[in-house]
């Protein structure tokens, strides 16, 4: 049986430390911190965890951390607030441009929806005309 925490099925054959990162809002550092507070070995596999261990992890994550849906809603509301107050960052979000100061003269063409095709040399057309 796969462990289910915060609405996410964790992969059975992964180490617990890595498996917890499948939950949105939990990275490798937070995963290690959670396992330390739950006194579970980070090297154990998820399939080897007992139901008691899974319940302990579930309790810690749901009580102490904002993850999955709740975190996604918070992020979206923060972006919406930036758009409403008309901040620079909000305008960049609204236009679908990079928000954190990346260059836009080159790069990020896919973000802007301006995918350029490489120009052909025209060599084939010249051969056909002769």
C-alpha positions in Angstrom: 0.0 0.0 0.0 1.4 3.4 -1.0 1.7 6.1 1.7 -0.7 9.0 1.2 0.2 12.3 2.8 -1.5 15.6 2.1 -3.4 14.1 -0.9 -0.2 12.8 -2.6 0.7 9.2 -3.1 4.4 8.8 -2.3 6.4 6.4 -4.5 7.1 3.2 -2.6 10.6 2.5 -3.8 12.1 5.9 -3.0 14.0 6.8 0.2 11.7 8.7 2.6 13.8 11.8 2.4 13.3 12.0 -1.4 9.7 10.7 -1.4 8.5 13.6 0.8 9.7 16.1 -1.8 6.9 14.9 -4.1 4.6 17.0 -1.9 4.3 20.6 -3.2 6.0 22.9 -0.6 8.4 20.3 0.8 12.0 20.4 -0.5 15.0 18.2 0.5 16.0 20.4 3.5 12.4 20.6 5.0 12.1 16.9 4.4 15.2 16.2 6.4 13.9 18.5 9.2 10.5 16.7 9.3 12.2 13.3 9.5 14.5 14.4 12.3 11.5 15.7 14.3 9.6 12.4 13.6 12.8 10.4 14.5 12.6 8.4 11.3 15.8 7.4 9.3 16.0 9.3 6.0 17.6 6.2 4.4 14.5 4.1 5.0 12.3 3.3 2.0 8.7 4.4 2.0 7.5 0.8 1.5 9.3 -0.1 4.8 7.5 2.5 6.9 5.0 1.3 9.4 1.5 2.8 9.5 2.5 4.4 12.8 5.4 6.2 11.1 3.2 7.3 8.2 0.6 8.7 10.6 3.4 10.5 12.5 4.7 12.1 9.3 1.1 13.0 8.2 0.4 14.7 11.6 3.6 16.7 11.6 3.1 17.9 8.0 -0.6 18.8 8.3 -0.2 20.6 11.7 3.0 22.5 11.2 3.4 23.2 7.4 1.4 24.8 4.6 1.6 22.4 1.7 -0.2 21.4 -1.5 -3.6 23.2 -2.1 -3.3 25.7 0.8 0.1 26.8 -0.3 -0.9 27.0 -4.0 -3.9 29.2 -3.0 -1.7 31.5 -1.0 0.8 31.9 -3.8 -2.0 32.7 -6.3 -3.5 35.2 -3.9 -0.1 36.9 -3.4 0.2 37.3 -7.2 -3.4 38.5 -7.5 -2.6 41.2 -4.8 0.5 42.3 -6.7 -1.6 42.7 -9.9 -4.4 44.6 -8.1 -2.1 47.2 -6.5 -0.4 47.7 -9.9 3.1 47.0 -8.8 5.9 46.3 -11.3 6.0 42.6 -10.4 2.2 42.4 -10.8 2.4 43.9 -14.2 5.1 41.4 -15.2 3.0 38.6 -14.0 0.0 39.9 -15.9 2.0 40.2 -19.2 3.6 36.8 -18.7 7.1 38.2 -18.7 10.0 37.3 -16.3 9.4 38.8 -12.9 12.8 38.5 -11.3 15.0 40.7 -13.5 16.1 38.2 -16.1 17.1 39.7 -19.5 14.5 39.7 -22.2 16.5 40.9 -25.2 17.6 37.4 -25.8 16.4 34.2 -24.1 12.9 33.5 -22.8 11.3 33.6 -26.2 9.1 30.6 -25.2 7.8 32.5 -22.2 6.8 35.4 -24.5 5.2 33.1 -27.1 7.6 34.2 -29.7 9.3 31.0 -30.8 11.6 31.8 -33.7 12.4 29.2 -36.3 16.0 29.0 -37.6 16.3 30.6 -41.0 17.1 28.2 -43.9 20.0 29.0 -46.2 17.9 28.7 -49.3 20.4 26.4 -50.9 17.9 23.8 -51.9 15.7 26.3 -53.7 18.7 27.6 -55.7 19.6 24.1 -56.9 16.0 23.4 -58.1 15.9 26.6 -60.2 18.9 25.7 -62.3 
